[in-house]
Amino acid sequence: MSDLRALRGYVRQVIKEEIGRDYKSVRTMPMNYLHYPELSVSIVYITEKGKWMVGIKPKGDSKKEYRYFNSQEDAENWARTRADQLKAMVMNQG
């Protein structure tokens, strides 16, 4: 019975590693929203305002979208969500 559990644990580990892996380059780590080639994403802390600023710009577009947040977690969550939305829009355009 313990052999079966060990096998299941190993299979789960292999599957977990394979989900999100980048097979198109030598880099084997999963793609991150900060590294999407279609977008430029920056997250910085503005000390004068005491807020986190997120800037997102699709490559080839002249307009950058900015938002301010009170916490780093909120900034990263919005950046991840918005980057996924913009990436889908860029991919659907062709």
Biotite code that builds the C-alpha atoms (Angstrom):
import biotite.structure as struc

atoms = struc.array([
    struc.Atom([0.000, 0.000, 0.000], chain_id="A", res_id=1, res_name="MET", atom_name="CA", element="C"),
    struc.Atom([2.855, 2.424, 0.763], chain_id="A", res_id=2, res_name="SER", atom_name="CA", element="C"),
    struc.Atom([4.350, 1.723, -2.695], chain_id="A", res_id=3, res_name="ASP", atom_name="CA", element="C"),
    struc.Atom([1.097, 2.869, -4.279], chain_id="A", res_id=4, res_name="LEU", atom_name="CA", element="C"),
    struc.Atom([1.138, 6.088, -2.215], chain_id="A", res_id=5, res_name="ARG", atom_name="CA", element="C"),
    struc.Atom([4.748, 6.740, -3.153], chain_id="A", res_id=6, res_name="ALA", atom_name="CA", element="C"),
    struc.Atom([3.929, 6.219, -6.828], chain_id="A", res_id=7, res_name="LEU", atom_name="CA", element="C"),
    struc.Atom([0.951, 8.595, -6.621], chain_id="A", res_id=8, res_name="ARG", atom_name="CA", element="C"),
    struc.Atom([3.108, 11.211, -4.928], chain_id="A", res_id=9, res_name="GLY", atom_name="CA", element="C"),
    struc.Atom([5.733, 10.919, -7.642], chain_id="A", res_id=10, res_name="TYR", atom_name="CA", element="C"),
    struc.Atom([3.135, 11.190, -10.429], chain_id="A", res_id=11, res_name="VAL", atom_name="CA", element="C"),
    struc.Atom([1.630, 14.293, -8.781], chain_id="A", res_id=12, res_name="ARG", atom_name="CA", element="C"),
    struc.Atom([5.068, 15.888, -8.563], chain_id="A", res_id=13, res_name="GLN", atom_name="CA", element="C"),
    struc.Atom([5.802, 15.214, -12.240], chain_id="A", res_id=14, res_name="VAL", atom_name="CA", element="C"),
    struc.Atom([2.419, 16.589, -13.340], chain_id="A", res_id=15, res_name="ILE", atom_name="CA", element="C"),
    struc.Atom([2.830, 19.698, -11.166], chain_id="A", res_id=16, res_name="LYS", atom_name="CA", element="C"),
    struc.Atom([6.217, 20.421, -12.753], chain_id="A", res_id=17, res_name="GLU", atom_name="CA", element="C"),
    struc.Atom([4.909, 20.011, -16.288], chain_id="A", res_id=18, res_name="GLU", atom_name="CA", element="C"),
    struc.Atom([1.961, 22.404, -15.977], chain_id="A", res_id=19, res_name="ILE", atom_name="CA", element="C"),
    struc.Atom([2.973, 25.814, -17.255], chain_id="A", res_id=20, res_name="GLY", atom_name="CA", element="C"),
    struc.Atom([6.418, 24.790, -18.475], chain_id="A", res_id=21, res_name="ARG", atom_name="CA", element="C"),
    struc.Atom([7.874, 26.799, -21.348], chain_id="A", res_id=22, res_name="ASP", atom_name="CA", element="C"),
    struc.Atom([8.772, 24.334, -24.138], chain_id="A", res_id=23, res_name="TYR", atom_name="CA", element="C"),
    struc.Atom([9.612, 26.948, -26.799], chain_id="A", res_id=24, res_name="LYS", atom_name="CA", element="C"),
    struc.Atom([12.975, 27.948, -25.374], chain_id="A", res_id=25, res_name="SER", atom_name="CA", element="C"),
    struc.Atom([15.918, 26.563, -23.469], chain_id="A", res_id=26, res_name="VAL", atom_name="CA", element="C"),
    struc.Atom([14.451, 28.128, -20.325], chain_id="A", res_id=27, res_name="ARG", atom_name="CA", element="C"),
    struc.Atom([12.491, 25.383, -18.548], chain_id="A", res_id=28, res_name="THR", atom_name="CA", element="C"),
    struc.Atom([10.840, 27.511, -15.865], chain_id="A", res_id=29, res_name="MET", atom_name="CA", element="C"),
    struc.Atom([7.137, 28.469, -16.222], chain_id="A", res_id=30, res_name="PRO", atom_name="CA", element="C"),
    struc.Atom([6.369, 31.766, -17.942], chain_id="A", res_id=31, res_name="MET", atom_name="CA", element="C"),
    struc.Atom([5.605, 34.634, -15.599], chain_id="A", res_id=32, res_name="ASN", atom_name="CA", element="C"),
    struc.Atom([3.367, 37.626, -16.366], chain_id="A", res_id=33, res_name="TYR", atom_name="CA", element="C"),
    struc.Atom([6.418, 39.868, -15.873], chain_id="A", res_id=34, res_name="LEU", atom_name="CA", element="C"),
    struc.Atom([8.173, 38.073, -18.748], chain_id="A", res_id=35, res_name="HIS", atom_name="CA", element="C"),
    struc.Atom([5.450, 37.989, -21.415], chain_id="A", res_id=36, res_name="TYR", atom_name="CA", element="C"),
    struc.Atom([7.193, 39.017, -24.659], chain_id="A", res_id=37, res_name="PRO", atom_name="CA", element="C"),
    struc.Atom([4.054, 40.886, -25.806], chain_id="A", res_id=38, res_name="GLU", atom_name="CA", element="C"),
    struc.Atom([3.973, 43.208, -22.774], chain_id="A", res_id=39, res_name="LEU", atom_name="CA", element="C"),
    struc.Atom([6.101, 45.548, -20.718], chain_id="A", res_id=40, res_name="SER", atom_name="CA", element="C"),
    struc.Atom([5.090, 45.308, -17.031], chain_id="A", res_id=41, res_name="VAL", atom_name="CA", element="C"),
    struc.Atom([6.646, 47.291, -14.188], chain_id="A", res_id=42, res_name="SER", atom_name="CA", element="C"),
    struc.Atom([5.788, 47.389, -10.485], chain_id="A", res_id=43, res_name="ILE", atom_name="CA", element="C"),
    struc.Atom([7.493, 50.044, -8.344], chain_id="A", res_id=44, res_name="VAL", atom_name="CA", element="C"),
    struc.Atom([7.045, 51.556, -4.885], chain_id="A", res_id=45, res_name="TYR", atom_name="CA", element="C"),
    struc.Atom([6.583, 55.336, -4.864], chain_id="A", res_id=46, res_name="ILE", atom_name="CA", element="C"),
    struc.Atom([7.937, 56.521, -1.513], chain_id="A", res_id=47, res_name="THR", atom_name="CA", element="C"),
    struc.Atom([6.528, 60.068, -1.820], chain_id="A", res_id=48, res_name="GLU", atom_name="CA", element="C"),
    struc.Atom([2.978, 58.711, -2.131], chain_id="A", res_id=49, res_name="LYS", atom_name="CA", element="C"),
    struc.Atom([3.441, 55.584, -0.016], chain_id="A", res_id=50, res_name="GLY", atom_name="CA", element="C"),
    struc.Atom([1.819, 53.554, -2.795], chain_id="A", res_id=51, res_name="LYS", atom_name="CA", element="C"),
    struc.Atom([2.717, 50.872, -5.317], chain_id="A", res_id=52, res_name="TRP", atom_name="CA", element="C"),
    struc.Atom([2.479, 51.804, -8.985], chain_id="A", res_id=53, res_name="MET", atom_name="CA", element="C"),
    struc.Atom([1.888, 49.336, -11.804], chain_id="A", res_id=54, res_name="VAL", atom_name="CA", element="C"),
    struc.Atom([2.579, 50.217, -15.424], chain_id="A", res_id=55, res_name="GLY", atom_name="CA", element="C"),
    struc.Atom([1.572, 47.938, -18.314], chain_id="A", res_id=56, res_name="ILE", atom_name="CA", element="C"),
    struc.Atom([2.165, 48.581, -22.000], chain_id="A", res_id=57, res_name="LYS", atom_name="CA", element="C"),
    struc.Atom([1.653, 46.233, -24.949], chain_id="A", res_id=58, res_name="PRO", atom_name="CA", element="C"),
    struc.Atom([4.705, 46.133, -27.253], chain_id="A", res_id=59, res_name="LYS", atom_name="CA", element="C"),
    struc.Atom([4.186, 48.402, -30.233], chain_id="A", res_id=60, res_name="GLY", atom_name="CA", element="C"),
    struc.Atom([1.586, 50.514, -28.413], chain_id="A", res_id=61, res_name="ASP", atom_name="CA", element="C"),
    struc.Atom([2.436, 54.080, -27.405], chain_id="A", res_id=62, res_name="SER", atom_name="CA", element="C"),
    struc.Atom([0.007, 54.242, -24.468], chain_id="A", res_id=63, res_name="LYS", atom_name="CA", element="C"),
    struc.Atom([0.987, 52.840, -21.054], chain_id="A", res_id=64, res_name="LYS", atom_name="CA", element="C"),
    struc.Atom([-1.670, 52.058, -18.445], chain_id="A", res_id=65, res_name="GLU", atom_name="CA", element="C"),
    struc.Atom([-0.873, 53.077, -14.831], chain_id="A", res_id=66, res_name="TYR", atom_name="CA", element="C"),
    struc.Atom([-2.608, 52.196, -11.545], chain_id="A", res_id=67, res_name="ARG", atom_name="CA", element="C"),
    struc.Atom([-1.746, 52.889, -7.890], chain_id="A", res_id=68, res_name="TYR", atom_name="CA", element="C"),
    struc.Atom([-2.301, 50.493, -4.970], chain_id="A", res_id=69, res_name="PHE", atom_name="CA", element="C"),
    struc.Atom([-1.871, 50.593, -1.190], chain_id="A", res_id=70, res_name="ASN", atom_name="CA", element="C"),
    struc.Atom([-0.229, 47.153, -0.970], chain_id="A", res_id=71, res_name="SER", atom_name="CA", element="C"),
    struc.Atom([2.250, 45.179, -3.043], chain_id="A", res_id=72, res_name="GLN", atom_name="CA", element="C"),
    struc.Atom([-0.096, 42.169, -3.094], chain_id="A", res_id=73, res_name="GLU", atom_name="CA", element="C"),
    struc.Atom([-2.907, 44.238, -4.636], chain_id="A", res_id=74, res_name="ASP", atom_name="CA", element="C"),
    struc.Atom([-0.511, 45.674, -7.214], chain_id="A", res_id=75, res_name="ALA", atom_name="CA", element="C"),
    struc.Atom([0.808, 42.239, -8.212], chain_id="A", res_id=76, res_name="GLU", atom_name="CA", element="C"),
    struc.Atom([-2.686, 40.753, -8.372], chain_id="A", res_id=77, res_name="ASN", atom_name="CA", element="C"),
    struc.Atom([-3.953, 43.529, -10.655], chain_id="A", res_id=78, res_name="TRP", atom_name="CA", element="C"),
    struc.Atom([-0.799, 43.373, -12.803], chain_id="A", res_id=79, res_name="ALA", atom_name="CA", element="C"),
    struc.Atom([-1.140, 39.595, -13.231], chain_id="A", res_id=80, res_name="ARG", atom_name="CA", element="C"),
    struc.Atom([-4.849, 39.809, -14.076], chain_id="A", res_id=81, res_name="THR", atom_name="CA", element="C"),
    struc.Atom([-4.453, 42.744, -16.478], chain_id="A", res_id=82, res_name="ARG", atom_name="CA", element="C"),
    struc.Atom([-1.396, 41.192, -18.150], chain_id="A", res_id=83, res_name="ALA", atom_name="CA", element="C"),
    struc.Atom([-3.364, 37.990, -18.797], chain_id="A", res_id=84, res_name="ASP", atom_name="CA", element="C"),
    struc.Atom([-6.232, 40.038, -20.294], chain_id="A", res_id=85, res_name="GLN", atom_name="CA", element="C"),
    struc.Atom([-3.907, 42.030, -22.542], chain_id="A", res_id=86, res_name="LEU", atom_name="CA", element="C"),
    struc.Atom([-1.967, 38.935, -23.596], chain_id="A", res_id=87, res_name="LYS", atom_name="CA", element="C"),
    struc.Atom([-5.237, 37.254, -24.645], chain_id="A", res_id=88, res_name="ALA", atom_name="CA", element="C"),
    struc.Atom([-6.243, 40.368, -26.621], chain_id="A", res_id=89, res_name="MET", atom_name="CA", element="C"),
    struc.Atom([-2.871, 40.490, -28.397], chain_id="A", res_id=90, res_name="VAL", atom_name="CA", element="C"),
    struc.Atom([-2.997, 36.773, -29.212], chain_id="A", res_id=91, res_name="MET", atom_name="CA", element="C"),
    struc.Atom([-6.540, 37.075, -30.590], chain_id="A", res_id=92, res_name="ASN", atom_name="CA", element="C"),
    struc.Atom([-5.519, 39.929, -32.920], chain_id="A", res_id=93, res_name="GLN", atom_name="CA", element="C"),
    struc.Atom([-3.270, 37.645, -34.835], chain_id="A", res_id=94, res_name="GLY", atom_name="CA", element="C"),
])
